Amino acid sequence: MSAEGGAVAGPDGLLRCPWGLSAEDYVAYHDEEWGRPVHGDDALFERLSLEAFQSGLSWLTILRRREGFRAAFAGFEIAAVAEFGPGDEQRLLADPGIIRNRLKVRATLANAKTLAAWTPGELDALIWSFAPDPAGRPAPRTLADVPAVTPESTALAKELKRRGVRFVGPTTAYALMQACGLVDDHLADCHAR
C-alpha cells in the first residue's frame, strides 16, 4: 500500500485504489462495478438497501452476502418486497445469509412499501438529481482526498428522509453516490477511473 494512500499496483501490474486490493473479493467489485453508473428503481433500491445494511459494518461483509440478500429480498424488486408481511420479516430475521438486524430489515421493508407508491423512474430521477457536476470535482490523488460526506449527499439524505425513506443518512447517501457512479472517487492514477 502506498504510504500516501495513492493508487497501488496489483499483482497484474494495474494501479488501483488501495481498498480495491485489500481483499480478493474487492478486486472485481472495484474494477467492474464500483463507480459505474447504476440506473433503474430496483437496482437503486438494492444499492440503497445494501448501503443501509452496511452501516456500522465492513462493505466486504455485505459484498460476501450480496447473493444471500438478493435471494432473501426477492432480487430487490420493489413491488415484490412491498408485499412482504410479518412472516417474511421473521423469515429474514432467521436467515443466516443476510445481516439479521431488526431495524435494518424493518427499514428495508418500509422503504419498499414507500417506494412502491412512487411513479416508475421516480427513485432513479430523484437520486441522480443530486449528482454533482463532475467538472467541479477534481480527481482524488489519495484516499485522504475522498470525503465521507458532501453537501449533495447531505441534501440527498434529507430529501429521501422527507419522502419517507428510512435508514439513509449523509454518509450512507455518499457511499451510495460513490457505488452508483454519481461521483467518481477512483483515485486519479487508478486504472478504473
Contact map, one row per residue, 1 for C-alpha under 8 A:
1110110100000000010000000000000000000000000000000000000000000000000000000000000000000000000000000000000000000000000000000000000000000000000000000000000000000000000000000000000000000000000000000
1111111100000000010000000000000000000000000000000000000000000000000000000000000000000000000000000000000000000000000000000000000000000000000000000000000000000000000000000000000000000000000000000
1111110000000000000000000000000000000000000000000000000000000000000000000000000000000000000000000000000000000000000000000000000000000000000000000000000000000000000000000000000000000000000000000
0111110000000000000000000000000000000000000000000000000000000000000000000000000000000000000000000000000000000000000000000000000000000000000001000000000000000000000000000000000000000000000000000
1111111000000000010000000000000000000000000000000000000000000000000000000000000000000000000000000000000000000000000000000000000000000000000001110000000000000000000000000000000000000000000000000
1111111100000000110000000000000000000000000000000000000000000000000000000000000000000000000000000000000000000000000000000000000000000000000011100000000000000000000000000000000000000000001010000
0100111110000011110000000000000000000000000000000000000000000000000000000000000000000000000000000000000000000000000000000000000000000000000011000000000000000000000000000000000000000000001111000
1100011111000111110000000000000000000000000000000000000000000000000000000000000000000000000000000000000000000000000000000000000000000000000000000000000000000000000000000000000000000000000001000
0000001111111111000000000000000000000000000000000000000000000000000000000000000000000000000000000000000000000000000000000000000000000000000000000000000000000000000000000000000000000000000000000
0000000111111111000010000000000000000000000000000000000000000000000000000000000000000000000000000000000000000000000000000000000000000000000000000000000000000000000000000000000000000000000000000
0000000011111100000000000000000000000000000000000000000000000000000000000000000000000000000000000000000000000000000000000000000000000000000000000000000000000000000000000000000000000000000000000
0000000011111100000000000000000000000000000000000000000000000000000000000000000000000000000000000000000000000000000000000000000000000000000000000000000000000000000000000000000000000000000000000
0000000011111110000000000000000000000000000000000000000000000000000000000000000000000000000000000000000000000000000000000000000000000000000000000000000000000000000000000000000000000000000000000
0000000111111111000000000000000000000000000000000000000000000000000000000000000000000000000000000000000000000000000000000000000000000000000000000000000000000000000000000000000000000000000001100
0000001111001111100000000000000000000000000000000000000000000000000000000000000000000000000000000000000000000000000000000000000000000000000000000000000000000000000000000000000000000000000011100
0000001111000111110110000000000000000000000000000000000000000000000000000000000000000000000000000000000000000000000000000000000000000000000000000000000000000000000000000000000000000000011011110
0000011100000011111110000000000000000000000000000000000000000000000000000000000000000000000000000000000000000000000000000000000000000000000000100000000000000000000000000000000000000000011001000
1100111100000001111111000000000000000000000000000000000000000000000000000000000000000000000000000000000000000000000000000000000000000000000000000000000000000000000000000000000000000000000000000
0000000000000000111111100100000000000000000000000000000000000000000000000000000000000000000000000000000000000000000000000000000000000000000000000000000000000000000000000000000000000000000000000
0000000000000001111111100110111000000000000000000000000000000000000000000000000000000000000000000000000000000000000000000000000000000000000000000000000000000000000000000000000000000000000000000
0000000001000001111111110110000000000000000000000000000000000000000000000000000000000000000000000000000000000000000000000000000000000000000000000000000000000000000000000000000000000000000000000
0000000000000000011111110100000000000000000000000000000000000000000000000000000000000000000000000000000000000000000000000000000000000000000000000000000000000000000000000000000000000000000000000
0000000000000000001111111110000000000000000000000000000000000000000000000000000000000000000000000000000000000000000000000000000000000000000000000000000000000000000000000000000000000000000000000
0000000000000000000011111110000000000000000000000000000000000000000000000000000000000000000000000000000000000000000000000000000000000000000000000000000000000000000000000000000000000000000000000
0000000000000000000000111111100000000000000000000000000000010011000000000000000000000000000000000000000000000000000000000000000000000000000000000000000000000000000000000000000000000000000000000
0000000000000000001111111111110000000000000000000000000000010000000000000000000000000000000000000000000000000000000000000000000000000000000000000000000000000000000000000000000000000000000000000
0000000000000000000110111111111000000000000000000000000000000000000000000000000000000000000000000000000000000000000000000000000000000000000000000000000000000000000000000000000000000000000000000
0000000000000000000000001111111110000000000000000000000000000000000000000000000000000000000000000000000000000000000000000000000000000000000000000000000000000000000000000000000000000000000000000
0000000000000000000100001111111111000000000000000000000000000000000000000000000000000000000000000000000000000000000000000000000000000000000000000000000000000000000000000000000000000000000000000
0000000000000000000100000111111111000000000000000000000000000000000000000000000000000000000000000000000000000000000000000000000000000000000000000000000000000000000000000000000000000000000000010
0000000000000000000100000011111111000000000000000000000000000000000000000000000000000000000000000000000000000000000000000000000000000000000000000000000000000000000000000000000000000000000000010
0000000000000000000000000001111111010000000000000000000000000000000000000000000000000000000000000000000000000000000000000000000000000000000000000000000000000000000000000000000000000000000000010
0000000000000000000000000001111111110000000000000000000000000000000000000000000000000000000000000000000000000000000000000000000000000000000000000000000000000000000000000000000000100000000000000
0000000000000000000000000000111111110000000000000000000000000000000000000000000000000000000000000000000000000000000000000000000000000000000000000000000000000000000000000000000001111000000000000
0000000000000000000000000000000011111000000000000000000000000000000000000000000000000000000000000000000000000000000000000000000000000000000000000000000000000000000000000000000001111111110000000
0000000000000000000000000000000111111100000000000000000000000000000000000000000000000000000000000000000000000000000000000000000000000000000000000000000000000000000000000000000000111000000000000
0000000000000000000000000000000000111110000000000000000000000000000000000000000000000000000000000000000000000000000000000000000000000000000000000000000000000000000000000000000000011100000000000
0000000000000000000000000000000000011111001100000000000000000000000000000000000000000000000000000000000000000000000000000000000000000000000000000000000000000000000000000000000000011000000000000
0000000000000000000000000000000000001111101100000000000000000000000000000000000000000000000000000000000000000000000000000001000000000000000000000000000000000000000000000000000000000000000000000
0000000000000000000000000000000000000111111100000000000000000000000000000000000000000000000000000000000000000000000000001011000000000000000000000000000000000000000000000000000000000000000000000
0000000000000000000000000000000000000011111110000000000000000000000000000000010000000000000000000000000000000000000000011111000000000000000000000000000000000000000000000000000000000000000000000
0000000000000000000000000000000000000001111111000000000000000000000000000001110000000000000000000000000000000000000000000000000000000000000000000000000000000000000000000000000000000000000000000
0000000000000000000000000000000000000111111111100000000000000000000000000001000000000000000000000000000000000000000000000000000000000000000000000000000000000000000000000000000000000000000000000
0000000000000000000000000000000000000111111111110000000000000000000000000000000000000000000000000000000000000000000000000011000000000000000000000000000000000000000000000000000000010000000000000
0000000000000000000000000000000000000000111111111000000000000000000000000001110000000000000000000000000000000001000000000000000000000000000000000000000000000000000000000000000000000000000000000
0000000000000000000000000000000000000000011111111100000000000000000000000011000000000000000000000000000000000000000000000000000000000000000000000000000000000000000000000000000000000000000000000
0000000000000000000000000000000000000000001111111110000000000000000000000000000000000000000000000000000000000000000000000000000000000000000000000000000000000000000000000000000100110000000000000
0000000000000000000000000000000000000000000111111111000000000000000000000000000000000000000000000000000000000000000000000000000000000000000000000000000000000000000000010000100100000000000000000
0000000000000000000000000000000000000000000011111111100000000000000000000000000000000000000000000000000000010000000000000000000000000000000000000000000000000000000000000000000000000000000000000
0000000000000000000000000000000000000000000001111111110000000100010000000000000000000000000000000000000000000000000000000000000000000000000000000000000000000000000000000000000000000000000000000
0000000000000000000000000000000000000000000000111111111000000000000000000000000000000000000000000000000000000000000000000000000000000000000000000000000000000000000000000001001100000000000000000
0000000000000000000000000000000000000000000000011111111000000000000000000000000000000000000000000000000100000000000000000000000000000000000000000000000000000000000000110001000000000000000000000
0000000000000000000000000000000000000000000000001111111010000100000000000000000000000000000000000010000100000000000000000000000000000000000000000000000000000000000000000000000000000000000000000
0000000000000000000000000000000000000000000000000111111111101100000000000000000000000000000000000000000000000000000000000000000000000000000000000000000000000000000000000000000000000000000000000
0000000000000000000000000000000000000000000000000011111110000000000000000000000000000000000000000000000000000000000000000000000000000000000000000000000000000000000000000001000000000000000000000
0000000000000000000000000000000000000000000000000000011111000000000000000000000000000000000000000000000000000000000000000000000000000000000000000000000000000000000000000000000000000000000000000
0000000000000000000000000000000000000000000000000000111111101000000000000000000000000000000000000000000000000000000000000000000000000000000000000000000000000000000000000000000000000000000000000
0000000000000000000000000000000000000000000000000000010111111100000000000000000000000000000000000000000000000000000000000000000000000000000000000000000000000000000000000000000000000000000000000
0000000000000000000000000000000000000000000000000000010011111110000000000000000000000000000000000000000000000000000000000000000000000000000000000000000000000000000000000000000000000000000000000
0000000000000000000000001100000000000000000000000000000001111111000000000000000000000000000000000000000000000000000000000000000000000000000000000000000000000000000000000000000000000000000000000
0000000000000000000000000000000000000000000000000000010011111111100000000000000000000000000000000000000000000000000000000000000000000000000000000000000000000000000000000000000000000000000000000
0000000000000000000000000000000000000000000000000100110001111111110000000000000000000000000000000010000000000000000000000000000000000000000000000000000000000000000000000000000000000000000000000
0000000000000000000000001000000000000000000000000000000000111111110000000000000000000000000000000000000000000000000000000000000000000000000000000000000000000000000000000000000000000000000000000
0000000000000000000000001000000000000000000000000000000000011111111000000000000000000000000000000000000000000000000000000000000000000000000000000000000000000000000000000000000000000000000000000
0000000000000000000000000000000000000000000000000000000000001111111110000000000000000000000000001100000000000000000000000000000000000000000000000000000000000000000000000000000000000000000000000
0000000000000000000000000000000000000000000000000100000000000111111111000000000000000000000000000100000000000000000000000000000000000000000000000000000000000000000000000000000000000000000000000
0000000000000000000000000000000000000000000000000000000000000001111111100000000000000000000000000000000000000000000000000000000000000000000000000000000000000000000000000000000000000000000000000
0000000000000000000000000000000000000000000000000000000000000000111111110000000000000000000000001100000000000000000000000000000000000000000000000000000000000000000000000000000000000000000000000
0000000000000000000000000000000000000000000000000000000000000000111111111010000000000000000000001100000000000000000000000000000000000000000000000000000000000000000000000000000000000000000000000
0000000000000000000000000000000000000000000000000000000000000000011111111111000000000000000000000000000000000000000000000000000000000000000000000000000000000000000000000000000000000000000000000
0000000000000000000000000000000000000000000000000000000000000000001111111110000000000000000000000000000000000000000000000000000000000000000000000000000000000000000000000000000000000000000000000
0000000000000000000000000000000000000000000000000000000000000000000111111110000000000000000100101100000000000000000000000000000000000000000000000000000000000000000000000000000000000000000000000
0000000000000000000000000000000000000000000000000000000000000000000011111111100010000000000000000000000000000000000000000000000000000000000000000000000000000000000000000000000000000000000000000
0000000000000000000000000000000000000000000000000000000000000000000001111111100110000000000000000000000000000000000000000000000000000000000000000000000000000000000000000000000000000000000000000
0000000000000000000000000000000000000000000001000000000000000000000011111111100000000000000000000000000000000000000000000000000000000000000000000000000000000000000000000000000000000000000000000
0000000000000000000000000000000000000000011011000000000000000000000001001111110110000000000000000000000000000000000000000000000000000000000000000000000000000000000000000000000000000000000000000
0000000000000000000000000000000000000000010010000000000000000000000000001111111110000000000000000000000000000000000000000000000000000000000000000000000000000000000000000000000000000000000000000
0000000000000000000000000000000000000000110010000000000000000000000000000001111111000000000000000000000000000001101100000000000000000000000000000000000000000000000000000000000000000000000000000
0000000000000000000000000000000000000000000000000000000000000000000000000000111111100000000000000000000000000001100100000000000000000000000000000000000000000000000000000000000000000000000000000
0000000000000000000000000000000000000000000000000000000000000000000000000101111111110000000000000000000000000000000000000000000000000000000000000000000000000000000000000000000000000000000000000
0000000000000000000000000000000000000000000000000000000000000000000000001101111111110000000000000000000000001001100000000000000000000000000000000000000000000000000000000000000000000000000000000
0000000000000000000000000000000000000000000000000000000000000000000000000000011111110000000000000000000000001101100100000000000000000000000000000000000000000000000000000000000000000000000000000
0000000000000000000000000000000000000000000000000000000000000000000000000000001111111000000000000000000000000000100000000000000000000000000000000000000000000000000000000000000000000000000000000
0000000000000000000000000000000000000000000000000000000000000000000000000000000111111111100000000000000000001000000000000000000000000000000000000000000000000000000000000000000000000000000000000
0000000000000000000000000000000000000000000000000000000000000000000000000000000000111111100000000000000000000000000000000000000000000000000000000000000000000000000000000000000000000000000000000
0000000000000000000000000000000000000000000000000000000000000000000000000000000000011111110000000000000000000000000000000000000000000000000000000000000000000000000000000000000000000000000000000
0000000000000000000000000000000000000000000000000000000000000000000000000000000000011111111000000000000000000000000000000000000000000000000000000000000000000000000000000000000000000000000000000
0000000000000000000000000000000000000000000000000000000000000000000000000000000000011111111100000000000000000000000000000000000000000000000000000000000000000000000000000000000000000000000000000
0000000000000000000000000000000000000000000000000000000000000000000000000000000000011111111110000000000011000000000000000000000000000000000000000000000000000000000000000000000000000000000000000
0000000000000000000000000000000000000000000000000000000000000000000000000000000000000111111111000000000000000000000000000000000000000000000000000000000000000000000000000000000000000000000000000
0000000000000000000000000000000000000000000000000000000000000000000000000000000000000011111111100000000000000000000000000000000000000000000000000000000000000000000000000000000000000000000000000
0000000000000000000000000000000000000000000000000000000000000000000000010000000000000001111111100101000010000000000000000000000000000000000000000000000000000000000000000000000000000000000000000
0000000000000000000000000000000000000000000000000000000000000000000000000000000000000000111111100001110010000000000000000000000000000000000000000000000000000000000000000000000000000000000000000
0000000000000000000000000000000000000000000000000000000000000000000000000000000000000000011111110001000000000000000000000000000000000000000000000000000000000000000000000000000000000000000000000
0000000000000000000000000000000000000000000000000000000000000000000000010000000000000000001111111101000000000000000000000000000000000000000000000000000000000000000000000000000000000000000000000
0000000000000000000000000000000000000000000000000000000000000000000000000000000000000000000001111111000000000000000000000000000000000000000000000000000000000000000000000000000000000000000000000
0000000000000000000000000000000000000000000000000000000000000000100110010000000000000000000000111110000000000000000000000000000000000000000000000000000000000000000000000000000000000000000000000
0000000000000000000000000000000000000000000000000000000000000000110110010000000000000000000100111111000000000000000000000000000000000000000000000000000000000000000000000000000000000000000000000
0000000000000000000000000000000000000000000000000000100000000100000000000000000000000000000000011111100000000000000000000000000000000000000000000000000000000000000000000000000000000000000000000
0000000000000000000000000000000000000000000000000000000000000000000000000000000000000000000111110111110110000000000000000000000000000000000000000000000000000000000000000000000000000000000000000
0000000000000000000000000000000000000000000000000000000000000000000000000000000000000000000010000011111110000000000000000000000000000000000000000000000000000000000000000000000000000000000000000
0000000000000000000000000000000000000000000000000000000000000000000000000000000000000000000010000001111111000000000000000000000000000000000000000000000000000000000000000000000000000000000000000
0000000000000000000000000000000000000000000000000000000000000000000000000000000000000000000000000000111111100000000000000000000000000000000000000000000000000000000000000000000000000000000000000
0000000000000000000000000000000000000000000000000001100000000000000000000000000000000000000000000001111111110000000000000000000000000000000000000000000000000000000000100000000000000000000000000
0000000000000000000000000000000000000000000000000000000000000000000000000000000000000000100110000001111111111000000000000000000000000000000000000000000000000000000000000000000000000000000000000
0000000000000000000000000000000000000000000000000000000000000000000000000000000000000000100000000000011111111100000000000000000000000000000000000000000000000000000000000000000000000000000000000
0000000000000000000000000000000000000000000000000000000000000000000000000000000000000000000000000000001111111110000000000000000000000000000000000000000000000000000001100000000000000000000000000
0000000000000000000000000000000000000000000000001000000000000000000000000000000000000000000000000000000111111111000000000000000000000000000000000000000000000000000001000000000000000000000000000
0000000000000000000000000000000000000000000000000000000000000000000000000000000011010000000000000000000011111111100000000000000000000000000000000000000000000000000000000000000000000000000000000
0000000000000000000000000000000000000000000000000000000000000000000000000000000001000000000000000000000001111111110000000000000000000000000000000000000000000000000011000000000000000000000000000
0000000000000000000000000000000000000000000000000000000000000000000000000000000000000000000000000000000000111111111000000000000000000000000000000000000000000000000111000000000000000000000000000
0000000000000000000000000000000000000000000010000000000000000000000000000000011011000000000000000000000000011111111100000000000000000000000000000000000000000000000000000000000000000000000000000
0000000000000000000000000000000000000000000000000000000000000000000000000000011011100000000000000000000000001111111110000000000000000000000000000000000000000000000000000000000000000000000000000
0000000000000000000000000000000000000000000000000000000000000000000000000000000000000000000000000000000000000111111111000000000000000000000000000000000000000000000110000000000000000000000000000
0000000000000000000000000000000000000000000000000000000000000000000000000000010000000000000000000000000000000011111111000010000000000000000000000000000000000000000010000000000000000000000000000
0000000000000000000000000000000000000000000000000000000000000000000000000000011001000000000000000000000000000001111111100000000000000000000000000000000000000000000000000000000000000000000000000
0000000000000000000000000000000000000000000000000000000000000000000000000000000000000000000000000000000000000000111111100000000000000000000000000000000000000000000000000000000000000000000000000
0000000000000000000000000000000000000000000000000000000000000000000000000000000000000000000000000000000000000000011111110110000000000000000000000000000000000000000000000000000000000000000000000
0000000000000000000000000000000000000000000000000000000000000000000000000000000000000000000000000000000000000000000111111100000000000000000000000000000000000000000000000000000000000000000000000
0000000000000000000000000000000000000000100000000000000000000000000000000000000000000000000000000000000000000000000001111110000000000000000000000000000000000000000000000000000000000000000000000
0000000000000000000000000000000000000001100000000000000000000000000000000000000000000000000000000000000000000000000000111111100000000000000000000000000000000000000000000000000000000000000000000
0000000000000000000000000000000000000000100000000000000000000000000000000000000000000000000000000000000000000000000001111111110000000000000000000000000000000000000000000000000000000000000000000
0000000000000000000000000000000000000001100100000000000000000000000000000000000000000000000000000000000000000000001001011111111000000000000000000000000000000000000000000000000000000000000000000
0000000000000000000000000000000000000011100100000000000000000000000000000000000000000000000000000000000000000000000000001111111100000000000000000000000000000000000000000000000000000000000000000
0000000000000000000000000000000000000000000000000000000000000000000000000000000000000000000000000000000000000000000000001111111110000000000000000000000000000000000000000000000000000000000000000
0000000000000000000000000000000000000000000000000000000000000000000000000000000000000000000000000000000000000000000000000111111111000000000000000000000000000000000000000000000000000000000000000
0000000000000000000000000000000000000000000000000000000000000000000000000000000000000000000000000000000000000000000000000011111111100000000000000000000000010000000000000000000000000000000000000
0000000000000000000000000000000000000000000000000000000000000000000000000000000000000000000000000000000000000000000000000001111111100000000000000000000000000000000000000000000000000100000000000
0000000000000000000000000000000000000000000000000000000000000000000000000000000000000000000000000000000000000000000000000000111111100000000000000000000000000000000000000000000000000000000000000
0000000000000000000000000000000000000000000000000000000000000000000000000000000000000000000000000000000000000000000000000000011111110000000000000000000110110000000000000000000000000100000000000
0000000000000000000000000000000000000000000000000000000000000000000000000000000000000000000000000000000000000000000000000000001111111000000000000000000100000000000000000000000010000110000000000
0000000000000000000000000000000000000000000000000000000000000000000000000000000000000000000000000000000000000000000000000000000001111101000000000000000100000000000000000000000000000110000000000
0000000000000000000000000000000000000000000000000000000000000000000000000000000000000000000000000000000000000000000000000000000000111111100000000000000000000000000000000000000000000000000000000
0000000000000000000000000000000000000000000000000000000000000000000000000000000000000000000000000000000000000000000000000000000000011111110000000000000000000000000000000000000000000011000000000
0000000000000000000000000000000000000000000000000000000000000000000000000000000000000000000000000000000000000000000000000000000000001111110000000000000000000000000000000000000000000000000000000
0000000000000000000000000000000000000000000000000000000000000000000000000000000000000000000000000000000000000000000000000000000000011111110000000000000000000000000000000000000000000000000000000
0000000000000000000000000000000000000000000000000000000000000000000000000000000000000000000000000000000000000000000000000000000000001111111000000000000000000000000000000000000000000000000000000
0000000000000000000000000000000000000000000000000000000000000000000000000000000000000000000000000000000000000000000000000000000000000111111100000000000000000000000000000000000000000000000000000
0000000000000000000000000000000000000000000000000000000000000000000000000000000000000000000000000000000000000000000000000000000000000000111110000000000000000000000000000000000000000001111100000
0000000000000000000000000000000000000000000000000000000000000000000000000000000000000000000000000000000000000000000000000000000000000000011111101100000000000000000000000000000000000000111100000
0000011000000000000000000000000000000000000000000000000000000000000000000000000000000000000000000000000000000000000000000000000000000000001111101000000000000000000000000000000000000000001110000
0001111000000000000000000000000000000000000000000000000000000000000000000000000000000000000000000000000000000000000000000000000000000000000111111100000000000000000000000000000000000000001000000
0000110000000000100000000000000000000000000000000000000000000000000000000000000000000000000000000000000000000000000000000000000000000000000111111100000000000000000000000000000000000000001000000
0000100000000000000000000000000000000000000000000000000000000000000000000000000000000000000000000000000000000000000000000000000000000000000001111110000000000000000000000000000000000000000000000
0000000000000000000000000000000000000000000000000000000000000000000000000000000000000000000000000000000000000000000000000000000000000000000111111110000000000000000000000000000000000000000000000
0000000000000000000000000000000000000000000000000000000000000000000000000000000000000000000000000000000000000000000000000000000000000000000101111111000000000000000000000000000000000000100000000
0000000000000000000000000000000000000000000000000000000000000000000000000000000000000000000000000000000000000000000000000000000000000000000000011111110000000000000000000000000000000000000000000
0000000000000000000000000000000000000000000000000000000000000000000000000000000000000000000000000000000000000000000000000000000000000000000000000111110000000000000000000010011000000000000000000
0000000000000000000000000000000000000000000000000000000000000000000000000000000000000000000000000000000000000000000000000000000000000000000000000011111011000000000000000110010000000000000000000
0000000000000000000000000000000000000000000000000000000000000000000000000000000000000000000000000000000000000000000000000000000000000000000000000011111111000000000000000100010000000000000000000
0000000000000000000000000000000000000000000000000000000000000000000000000000000000000000000000000000000000000000000000000000000000000000000000000000111111100000000000000000000000000000000000000
0000000000000000000000000000000000000000000000000000000000000000000000000000000000000000000000000000000000000000000000000000000001110000000000000000011111110000000000000000000000000000000000000
0000000000000000000000000000000000000000000000000000000000000000000000000000000000000000000000000000000000000000000000000000000001000000000000000000111111111000000000000110110010000000000000000
0000000000000000000000000000000000000000000000000000000000000000000000000000000000000000000000000000000000000000000000000000000000000000000000000000111111111100000000001110110000000000000000000
0000000000000000000000000000000000000000000000000000000000000000000000000000000000000000000000000000000000000000000000000000000001000000000000000000001111111110000000000100000000000000000000000
0000000000000000000000000000000000000000000000000000000000000000000000000000000000000000000000000000000000000000000000000000001001000000000000000000000111111111000000000100100000000000000000000
0000000000000000000000000000000000000000000000000000000000000000000000000000000000000000000000000000000000000000000000000000000000000000000000000000000011111111100000011100100000000000000000000
0000000000000000000000000000000000000000000000000000000000000000000000000000000000000000000000000000000000000000000000000000000000000000000000000000000001111111110000001100000000000000000000000
0000000000000000000000000000000000000000000000000000000000000000000000000000000000000000000000000000000000000000000000000000000000000000000000000000000000111111111000000000000000000000000000000
0000000000000000000000000000000000000000000000000000000000000000000000000000000000000000000000000000000000000000000000000000000000000000000000000000000000011111111111010000000000000000000000000
0000000000000000000000000000000000000000000000000000000000000000000000000000000000000000000000000000000000000000000000000000000000000000000000000000000000001111111111010000000000000000000000000
0000000000000000000000000000000000000000000000000000000000000000000000000000000000000000000000000000000000000000000000000000000000000000000000000000000000000111111110000000000000000000000000000
0000000000000000000000000000000000000000000000000000000000000000000000000000000000000000000000000000000000000000000000000000000000000000000000000000000000000011111110000000000000000000000000000
0000000000000000000000000000000000000000000000000000000000000000000000000000000000000000000000000000000000000010010000000000000000000000000000000000000000000001111111000000000000000000000000000
0000000000000000000000000000000000000000000000000000000000000000000000000000000000000000000000000000000000000110011000000000000000000000000000000000000000000001111111110000000000000000000000000
0000000000000000000000000000000000000000000000000000000000000000000000000000000000000000000000000000000000110110000000000000000000000000000000000000000000000001100111110000000000000000000000000
0000000000000000000000000000000000000000000000000001000000000000000000000000000000000000000000000000000100100000000000000000000000000000000000000000000000000000000011111000000000000000000000000
0000000000000000000000000000000000000000000000010001000000000000000000000000000000000000000000000000000000000000000000000000000000000000000000000000000000001001100011111111100000000000000000000
0000000000000000000000000000000000000000000000000000000000000000000000000000000000000000000000000000000000000000000000000000000000000000000000000000000001001100000000111111100000000000000000000
0000000000000000000000000000000000000000000000000000000000000000000000000000000000000000000000000000000000000000000000000000000000000000000000000000110011111100000000011111110000000000000000000
0000000000000000000000000000000000000000000000000000000000000000000000000000000000000000000000000000000000000000000000000000000000000000000000000001100011000000000000011111111000000000000000000
0000000000000000000000000000000000000000000000000011001000000000000000000000000000000000000000000000000000000000000000000000000000000000000000000000000000000000000000011111111100000000000000000
0000000000000000000000000000000000000000000000010000000000000000000000000000000000000000000000000000000000000000000000000000000000000000000000000000000011011000000000011111111110000000000000000
0000000000000000000000000000000000000000000000000000000000000000000000000000000000000000000000000000000000000000000000000000000000000000000000000001110011000000000000000111111111000000000000000
0000000000000000000000000000000000000000000000000010000000000000000000000000000000000000000000000000000000000000000000000000000000000000000000000001000000000000000000000011111111100000000000000
0000000000000000000000000000000000000000000000110010000000000000000000000000000000000000000000000000000000000000000000000000000000000000000000000000000000000000000000000001111111110000000000000
0000000000000000000000000000000000000000000000000000000000000000000000000000000000000000000000000000000000000000000000000000000000100000000000000000000010000000000000000000111111111110000000000
0000000000000000000000000000000001100000000000000000000000000000000000000000000000000000000000000000000000000000000000000000000000000000000000000000000000000000000000000000011111111111100000000
0000000000000000000000000000000011110000000000100000000000000000000000000000000000000000000000000000000000000000000000000000000000000000000000000000000000000000000000000000001111111100000000000
0000000000000000000000000000000001111100000100100000000000000000000000000000000000000000000000000000000000000000000000000000000000000000000000000000000000000000000000000000000111111110000000000
0000000000000000000000000000000001111100000000000000000000000000000000000000000000000000000000000000000000000000000000000000000000000000000000000000000000000000000000000000000011111111000000000
0000000000000000000000000000000000101000000000000000000000000000000000000000000000000000000000000000000000000000000000000000000101110000000000000000000000000000000000000000000011111111000000000
0000000000000000000000000000000000100000000000000000000000000000000000000000000000000000000000000000000000000000000000000000000000110100000000000000000000000000000000000000000011011111100000000
0000000000000000000000000000000000100000000000000000000000000000000000000000000000000000000000000000000000000000000000000000000000000100001000000000000000000000000000000000000001001111110000001
0000000000000000000000000000000000100000000000000000000000000000000000000000000000000000000000000000000000000000000000000000000000000000001100000100000000000000000000000000000001000011111000001
0000000000000001100000000000000000100000000000000000000000000000000000000000000000000000000000000000000000000000000000000000000000000000001100000000000000000000000000000000000000000001111101011
0000011000000001100000000000000000000000000000000000000000000000000000000000000000000000000000000000000000000000000000000000000000000000001111100000000000000000000000000000000000000000111111001
0000001000000000000000000000000000000000000000000000000000000000000000000000000000000000000000000000000000000000000000000000000000000000001110000000000000000000000000000000000000000000011111001
0000011000000011000000000000000000000000000000000000000000000000000000000000000000000000000000000000000000000000000000000000000000000000000010000000000000000000000000000000000000000000001111101
0000001100000111100000000000000000000000000000000000000000000000000000000000000000000000000000000000000000000000000000000000000000000000000000000000000000000000000000000000000000000000011111111
0000000000000111000000000000000000000000000000000000000000000000000000000000000000000000000000000000000000000000000000000000000000000000000000000000000000000000000000000000000000000000000011111
0000000000000001000000000000011100000000000000000000000000000000000000000000000000000000000000000000000000000000000000000000000000000000000000000000000000000000000000000000000000000000010001111
0000000000000000000000000000000000000000000000000000000000000000000000000000000000000000000000000000000000000000000000000000000000000000000000000000000000000000000000000000000000000001111111111
